[in-house]
Amino acid sequence: MAPEQGDPEQTLFDSALRRISRGAAVLAAAGCLAGFFWRGWRWAAAYLLGAAASYLNFRWLKRVVDALGPAAHARLSARFAILMGLRYLLLAAGAYVIVNFTTLSLPGALAGLFVPVAAVIGEIIFELIAHHSYGS
Protein backbone atom coordinates (compact mmCIF):
# COMPACT_ATOMS: atom_id res chain seq x y z
CA MET A 1 0.00 0.00 0.00
CA ALA A 2 1.52 3.31 -1.05
CA PRO A 3 1.54 6.13 1.50
CA GLU A 4 -0.74 9.07 0.88
CA GLN A 5 0.94 12.10 -0.63
CA GLY A 6 1.46 14.85 1.91
CA ASP A 7 0.74 12.65 4.94
CA PRO A 8 2.81 14.31 7.71
CA GLU A 9 2.95 11.17 9.86
CA GLN A 10 4.27 9.10 6.96
CA THR A 11 6.83 11.79 6.15
CA LEU A 12 7.99 11.81 9.79
CA PHE A 13 8.18 8.00 9.78
CA ASP A 14 10.16 7.92 6.53
CA SER A 15 12.57 10.55 7.87
CA ALA A 16 13.09 8.52 11.05
CA LEU A 17 13.82 5.37 9.02
CA ARG A 18 16.39 7.25 6.93
CA ARG A 19 18.10 8.55 10.08
CA ILE A 20 18.10 5.06 11.59
CA SER A 21 19.65 3.61 8.43
CA ARG A 22 22.32 6.30 8.31
CA GLY A 23 22.98 5.94 12.02
CA ALA A 24 23.40 2.19 11.65
CA ALA A 25 25.88 2.70 8.80
CA VAL A 26 27.88 5.23 10.82
CA LEU A 27 27.90 2.98 13.90
CA ALA A 28 28.93 -0.03 11.81
CA ALA A 29 31.83 1.87 10.22
CA ALA A 30 32.94 3.49 13.48
CA GLY A 31 32.70 0.23 15.40
CA CYS A 32 34.61 -1.61 12.70
CA LEU A 33 37.43 0.96 12.80
CA ALA A 34 37.50 1.02 16.61
CA GLY A 35 37.48 -2.78 16.72
CA PHE A 36 40.30 -2.95 14.21
CA PHE A 37 42.57 -0.71 16.27
CA TRP A 38 41.47 -2.11 19.63
CA ARG A 39 41.22 -5.86 18.93
CA GLY A 40 42.50 -6.47 15.40
CA TRP A 41 41.07 -7.38 12.02
CA ARG A 42 39.31 -10.56 13.21
CA TRP A 43 37.24 -8.59 15.70
CA ALA A 44 36.53 -5.81 13.17
CA ALA A 45 35.44 -8.26 10.46
CA ALA A 46 33.20 -10.15 12.88
CA TYR A 47 31.68 -6.88 14.10
CA LEU A 48 30.96 -5.85 10.53
CA LEU A 49 29.36 -9.23 9.77
CA GLY A 50 27.20 -8.97 12.88
CA ALA A 51 26.18 -5.42 12.00
CA ALA A 52 25.31 -6.45 8.43
CA ALA A 53 23.25 -9.44 9.60
CA SER A 54 21.43 -7.32 12.15
CA TYR A 55 20.71 -4.56 9.63
CA LEU A 56 19.41 -7.16 7.17
CA ASN A 57 17.09 -8.44 9.90
CA PHE A 58 15.96 -4.83 10.56
CA ARG A 59 15.10 -4.40 6.87
CA TRP A 60 13.20 -7.72 6.85
CA LEU A 61 11.19 -6.60 9.86
CA LYS A 62 10.40 -3.34 8.08
CA ARG A 63 9.06 -5.35 5.15
CA VAL A 64 6.82 -7.29 7.54
CA VAL A 65 5.47 -4.05 8.98
CA ASP A 66 4.94 -2.66 5.47
CA ALA A 67 3.04 -5.82 4.53
CA LEU A 68 0.64 -5.30 7.41
CA GLY A 69 -2.22 -3.06 6.46
CA PRO A 70 -5.87 -3.12 5.44
CA ALA A 71 -5.34 -6.09 3.12
CA ALA A 72 -2.90 -7.90 5.42
CA HIS A 73 -5.06 -10.96 5.90
CA ALA A 74 -5.28 -11.50 2.16
CA ARG A 75 -1.50 -11.20 1.65
CA LEU A 76 -0.13 -13.00 4.70
CA SER A 77 0.18 -16.73 4.46
CA ALA A 78 1.67 -19.58 6.43
CA ARG A 79 4.54 -19.68 3.92
CA PHE A 80 5.30 -16.01 4.60
CA ALA A 81 5.28 -16.57 8.37
CA ILE A 82 7.63 -19.55 8.06
CA LEU A 83 10.05 -17.62 5.85
CA MET A 84 10.10 -14.73 8.32
CA GLY A 85 10.79 -17.14 11.17
CA LEU A 86 13.67 -18.70 9.23
CA ARG A 87 15.64 -15.46 9.51
CA TYR A 88 16.53 -16.42 13.08
CA LEU A 89 17.82 -19.77 11.88
CA LEU A 90 19.93 -17.88 9.36
CA LEU A 91 21.43 -15.72 12.13
CA ALA A 92 22.08 -18.82 14.26
CA ALA A 93 23.74 -20.55 11.30
CA GLY A 94 25.97 -17.50 10.81
CA ALA A 95 27.04 -17.61 14.47
CA TYR A 96 27.72 -21.35 14.17
CA VAL A 97 29.94 -20.82 11.13
CA ILE A 98 31.83 -18.00 12.87
CA VAL A 99 32.49 -20.13 15.96
CA ASN A 100 33.34 -23.42 14.28
CA PHE A 101 34.86 -22.62 10.91
CA THR A 102 36.53 -19.22 11.15
CA THR A 103 38.96 -17.45 13.41
CA LEU A 104 36.66 -14.42 13.64
CA SER A 105 35.64 -13.13 17.05
CA LEU A 106 32.23 -14.26 18.29
CA PRO A 107 32.06 -11.36 20.80
CA GLY A 108 32.76 -8.98 17.92
CA ALA A 109 29.91 -10.46 15.89
CA LEU A 110 27.58 -10.32 18.86
CA ALA A 111 28.48 -6.66 19.45
CA GLY A 112 27.69 -5.95 15.80
CA LEU A 113 24.21 -7.39 16.26
CA PHE A 114 23.36 -4.40 18.44
CA VAL A 115 24.11 -1.75 15.80
CA PRO A 116 20.47 -1.21 14.69
CA VAL A 117 19.37 -1.19 18.33
CA ALA A 118 21.86 1.60 19.04
CA ALA A 119 20.67 3.46 15.92
CA VAL A 120 17.04 3.21 17.08
CA ILE A 121 18.01 4.48 20.54
CA GLY A 122 19.82 7.36 18.86
CA GLU A 123 16.66 8.15 16.88
CA ILE A 124 14.59 8.09 20.08
CA ILE A 125 16.98 10.57 21.69
CA PHE A 126 16.91 12.73 18.55
CA GLU A 127 13.10 12.79 18.54
CA LEU A 128 12.95 13.62 22.26
CA ILE A 129 15.34 16.51 21.80
CA ALA A 130 13.72 17.74 18.58
CA HIS A 131 10.20 17.64 20.03
CA HIS A 132 11.37 19.28 23.25
CA SER A 133 13.08 22.05 21.28
CA TYR A 134 9.98 22.75 19.19
CA GLY A 135 7.61 22.54 22.13
CA SER A 136 5.55 19.74 20.55
Phi and psi restraints in degrees (value plus and minus 20) as a CYANA .aco file:
   2 ALA   PHI     -99.4   -59.4
   2 ALA   PSI     120.8   160.8
   3 PRO   PHI     -88.1   -48.1
   3 PRO   PSI     130.3   170.3
   4 GLU   PHI     -87.0   -47.0
   4 GLU   PSI     124.6   164.6
   5 GLN   PHI     -90.0   -50.0
   5 GLN   PSI     114.2   154.2
   6 GLY   PHI      60.2   100.2
   6 GLY   PSI     -13.2    26.8
   7 ASP   PHI     -92.7   -52.7
   7 ASP   PSI      92.0   132.0
   8 PRO   PHI     -85.2   -45.2
   8 PRO   PSI     -53.3   -13.3
   9 GLU   PHI     -87.2   -47.2
   9 GLU   PSI     -61.0   -21.0
  10 GLN   PHI     -86.4   -46.4
  10 GLN   PSI     -58.4   -18.4
  11 THR   PHI     -82.9   -42.9
  11 THR   PSI     -63.5   -23.5
  12 LEU   PHI     -82.7   -42.7
  12 LEU   PSI     -62.9   -22.9
  13 PHE   PHI     -83.3   -43.3
  13 PHE   PSI     -65.8   -25.8
  14 ASP   PHI     -82.8   -42.8
  14 ASP   PSI     -59.5   -19.5
  15 SER   PHI     -83.9   -43.9
  15 SER   PSI     -61.5   -21.5
  16 ALA   PHI     -83.4   -43.4
  16 ALA   PSI     -62.2   -22.2
  17 LEU   PHI     -83.6   -43.6
  17 LEU   PSI     -58.7   -18.7
  18 ARG   PHI     -83.7   -43.7
  18 ARG   PSI     -63.2   -23.2
  19 ARG   PHI     -85.2   -45.2
  19 ARG   PSI     -58.4   -18.4
  20 ILE   PHI     -84.0   -44.0
  20 ILE   PSI     -64.1   -24.1
  21 SER   PHI     -82.2   -42.2
  21 SER   PSI     -64.9   -24.9
  22 ARG   PHI     -85.5   -45.5
  22 ARG   PSI     -62.1   -22.1
  23 GLY   PHI     -81.2   -41.2
  23 GLY   PSI     -60.8   -20.8
  24 ALA   PHI     -84.3   -44.3
  24 ALA   PSI     -60.4   -20.4
  25 ALA   PHI     -84.8   -44.8
  25 ALA   PSI     -62.8   -22.8
  26 VAL   PHI     -84.6   -44.6
  26 VAL   PSI     -65.3   -25.3
  27 LEU   PHI     -84.1   -44.1
  27 LEU   PSI     -57.8   -17.8
  28 ALA   PHI     -84.8   -44.8
  28 ALA   PSI     -65.5   -25.5
  29 ALA   PHI     -86.5   -46.5
  29 ALA   PSI     -65.7   -25.7
  30 ALA   PHI     -85.1   -45.1
  30 ALA   PSI     -62.0   -22.0
  31 GLY   PHI     -86.2   -46.2
  31 GLY   PSI     -56.7   -16.7
  32 CYS   PHI     -84.8   -44.8
  32 CYS   PSI     -65.7   -25.7
  33 LEU   PHI     -83.8   -43.8
  33 LEU   PSI     -65.5   -25.5
  34 ALA   PHI     -82.5   -42.5
  34 ALA   PSI     -63.0   -23.0
  35 GLY   PHI     -83.1   -43.1
  35 GLY   PSI     -57.3   -17.3
  36 PHE   PHI     -82.7   -42.7
  36 PHE   PSI     -66.1   -26.1
  37 PHE   PHI     -97.8   -57.8
  37 PHE   PSI     -46.2    -6.2
  38 TRP   PHI    -108.1   -68.1
  38 TRP   PSI     -63.0   -23.0
  39 ARG   PHI    -142.8  -102.8
  39 ARG   PSI     -32.3     7.7
  40 GLY   PHI      86.9   126.9
  40 GLY   PSI     155.8   195.8
  41 TRP   PHI     -87.0   -47.0
  41 TRP   PSI     -51.6   -11.6
  42 ARG   PHI     -84.5   -44.5
  42 ARG   PSI     -61.1   -21.1
  43 TRP   PHI     -88.4   -48.4
  43 TRP   PSI     -64.2   -24.2
  44 ALA   PHI     -82.8   -42.8
  44 ALA   PSI     -63.6   -23.6
  45 ALA   PHI     -84.7   -44.7
  45 ALA   PSI     -62.0   -22.0
  46 ALA   PHI     -85.1   -45.1
  46 ALA   PSI     -60.8   -20.8
  47 TYR   PHI     -80.2   -40.2
  47 TYR   PSI     -65.5   -25.5
  48 LEU   PHI     -83.9   -43.9
  48 LEU   PSI     -60.1   -20.1
  49 LEU   PHI     -83.5   -43.5
  49 LEU   PSI     -64.1   -24.1
  50 GLY   PHI     -82.5   -42.5
  50 GLY   PSI     -62.9   -22.9
  51 ALA   PHI     -83.8   -43.8
  51 ALA   PSI     -61.2   -21.2
  52 ALA   PHI     -85.5   -45.5
  52 ALA   PSI     -64.0   -24.0
  53 ALA   PHI     -83.2   -43.2
  53 ALA   PSI     -62.4   -22.4
  54 SER   PHI     -87.5   -47.5
  54 SER   PSI     -59.8   -19.8
  55 TYR   PHI     -86.5   -46.5
  55 TYR   PSI     -59.1   -19.1
  56 LEU   PHI     -80.3   -40.3
  56 LEU   PSI     -62.7   -22.7
  57 ASN   PHI     -82.6   -42.6
  57 ASN   PSI     -60.7   -20.7
  58 PHE   PHI     -78.6   -38.6
  58 PHE   PSI     -65.6   -25.6
  59 ARG   PHI     -85.3   -45.3
  59 ARG   PSI     -58.9   -18.9
  60 TRP   PHI     -82.7   -42.7
  60 TRP   PSI     -61.8   -21.8
  61 LEU   PHI     -84.2   -44.2
  61 LEU   PSI     -56.3   -16.3
  62 LYS   PHI     -82.8   -42.8
  62 LYS   PSI     -60.2   -20.2
  63 ARG   PHI     -83.1   -43.1
  63 ARG   PSI     -56.9   -16.9
  64 VAL   PHI     -83.9   -43.9
  64 VAL   PSI     -66.0   -26.0
  65 VAL   PHI     -82.5   -42.5
  65 VAL   PSI     -61.5   -21.5
  66 ASP   PHI     -83.6   -43.6
  66 ASP   PSI     -51.9   -11.9
  67 ALA   PHI     -93.4   -53.4
  67 ALA   PSI     -42.6    -2.6
  68 LEU   PHI     -99.9   -59.9
  68 LEU   PSI     111.7   151.7
  69 GLY   PHI    -199.7  -159.7
  69 GLY   PSI    -181.8  -141.8
  70 PRO   PHI     -78.3   -38.3
  70 PRO   PSI     -54.8   -14.8
  71 ALA   PHI    -122.8   -82.8
  71 ALA   PSI       4.9    44.9
  72 ALA   PHI     -81.1   -41.1
  72 ALA   PSI     -60.7   -20.7
  73 HIS   PHI     -84.7   -44.7
  73 HIS   PSI     -51.3   -11.3
  74 ALA   PHI     -94.5   -54.5
  74 ALA   PSI     -51.1   -11.1
  75 ARG   PHI    -111.5   -71.5
  75 ARG   PSI     -52.3   -12.3
  76 LEU   PHI     -97.0   -57.0
  76 LEU   PSI     119.4   159.4
  77 SER   PHI    -158.3  -118.3
  77 SER   PSI     150.8   190.8
  78 ALA   PHI     -83.3   -43.3
  78 ALA   PSI     -57.1   -17.1
  79 ARG   PHI     -81.0   -41.0
  79 ARG   PSI     -63.5   -23.5
  80 PHE   PHI     -81.8   -41.8
  80 PHE   PSI     -65.1   -25.1
  81 ALA   PHI     -82.9   -42.9
  81 ALA   PSI     -61.1   -21.1
  82 ILE   PHI     -85.2   -45.2
  82 ILE   PSI     -64.1   -24.1
  83 LEU   PHI     -82.8   -42.8
  83 LEU   PSI     -57.9   -17.9
  84 MET   PHI     -89.2   -49.2
  84 MET   PSI     -55.2   -15.2
  85 GLY   PHI     -89.4   -49.4
  85 GLY   PSI     -48.5    -8.5
  86 LEU   PHI     -87.2   -47.2
  86 LEU   PSI     -37.1     2.9
  87 ARG   PHI     -82.0   -42.0
  87 ARG   PSI     -51.6   -11.6
  88 TYR   PHI     -91.2   -51.2
  88 TYR   PSI     -54.8   -14.8
  89 LEU   PHI     -85.2   -45.2
  89 LEU   PSI     -56.5   -16.5
  90 LEU   PHI     -83.8   -43.8
  90 LEU   PSI     -63.3   -23.3
  91 LEU   PHI     -84.3   -44.3
  91 LEU   PSI     -61.4   -21.4
  92 ALA   PHI     -84.7   -44.7
  92 ALA   PSI     -59.4   -19.4
  93 ALA   PHI     -84.2   -44.2
  93 ALA   PSI     -59.0   -19.0
  94 GLY   PHI     -82.0   -42.0
  94 GLY   PSI     -63.2   -23.2
  95 ALA   PHI     -83.9   -43.9
  95 ALA   PSI     -60.1   -20.1
  96 TYR   PHI     -81.5   -41.5
  96 TYR   PSI     -64.6   -24.6
  97 VAL   PHI     -83.5   -43.5
  97 VAL   PSI     -62.9   -22.9
  98 ILE   PHI     -80.5   -40.5
  98 ILE   PSI     -64.3   -24.3
  99 VAL   PHI     -90.8   -50.8
  99 VAL   PSI     -64.1   -24.1
 100 ASN   PHI    -115.8   -75.8
 100 ASN   PSI     -42.0    -2.0
 101 PHE   PHI    -144.8  -104.8
 101 PHE   PSI     -21.3    18.7
 102 THR   PHI    -150.7  -110.7
 102 THR   PSI     150.0   190.0
 103 THR   PHI    -122.1   -82.1
 103 THR   PSI      -4.4    35.6
 104 LEU   PHI     -92.5   -52.5
 104 LEU   PSI     137.9   177.9
 105 SER   PHI    -102.9   -62.9
 105 SER   PSI      99.5   139.5
 106 LEU   PHI     -84.6   -44.6
 106 LEU   PSI     -62.9   -22.9
 107 PRO   PHI     -79.4   -39.4
 107 PRO   PSI     -55.3   -15.3
 108 GLY   PHI     -83.7   -43.7
 108 GLY   PSI     -63.2   -23.2
 109 ALA   PHI     -85.7   -45.7
 109 ALA   PSI     -61.1   -21.1
 110 LEU   PHI     -84.8   -44.8
 110 LEU   PSI     -58.8   -18.8
 111 ALA   PHI     -82.4   -42.4
 111 ALA   PSI     -59.5   -19.5
 112 GLY   PHI     -83.8   -43.8
 112 GLY   PSI     -46.9    -6.9
 113 LEU   PHI     -85.1   -45.1
 113 LEU   PSI     -38.4     1.6
 114 PHE   PHI    -112.3   -72.3
 114 PHE   PSI     -16.3    23.7
 115 VAL   PHI     -79.8   -39.8
 115 VAL   PSI     -71.0   -31.0
 116 PRO   PHI     -84.0   -44.0
 116 PRO   PSI     -52.2   -12.2
 117 VAL   PHI     -81.8   -41.8
 117 VAL   PSI     -65.9   -25.9
 118 ALA   PHI     -83.3   -43.3
 118 ALA   PSI     -58.0   -18.0
 119 ALA   PHI     -86.0   -46.0
 119 ALA   PSI     -58.8   -18.8
 120 VAL   PHI     -86.8   -46.8
 120 VAL   PSI     -62.0   -22.0
 121 ILE   PHI     -82.2   -42.2
 121 ILE   PSI     -60.2   -20.2
 122 GLY   PHI     -80.6   -40.6
 122 GLY   PSI     -60.3   -20.3
 123 GLU   PHI     -86.0   -46.0
 123 GLU   PSI     -59.1   -19.1
 124 ILE   PHI     -80.6   -40.6
 124 ILE   PSI     -66.1   -26.1
 125 ILE   PHI     -82.9   -42.9
 125 ILE   PSI     -62.8   -22.8
 126 PHE   PHI     -78.4   -38.4
 126 PHE   PSI     -67.8   -27.8
 127 GLU   PHI     -83.7   -43.7
 127 GLU   PSI     -60.6   -20.6
 128 LEU   PHI     -81.8   -41.8
 128 LEU   PSI     -63.9   -23.9
 129 ILE   PHI     -89.3   -49.3
 129 ILE   PSI     -64.6   -24.6
 130 ALA   PHI     -83.4   -43.4
 130 ALA   PSI     -62.8   -22.8
 131 HIS   PHI     -91.5   -51.5
 131 HIS   PSI     -53.2   -13.2
 132 HIS   PHI     -88.3   -48.3
 132 HIS   PSI     -58.8   -18.8
 133 SER   PHI     -87.1   -47.1
 133 SER   PSI     -55.2   -15.2
 134 TYR   PHI    -110.7   -70.7
 134 TYR   PSI     -24.5    15.5
 135 GLY   PHI      54.0    94.0
 135 GLY   PSI       1.2    41.2
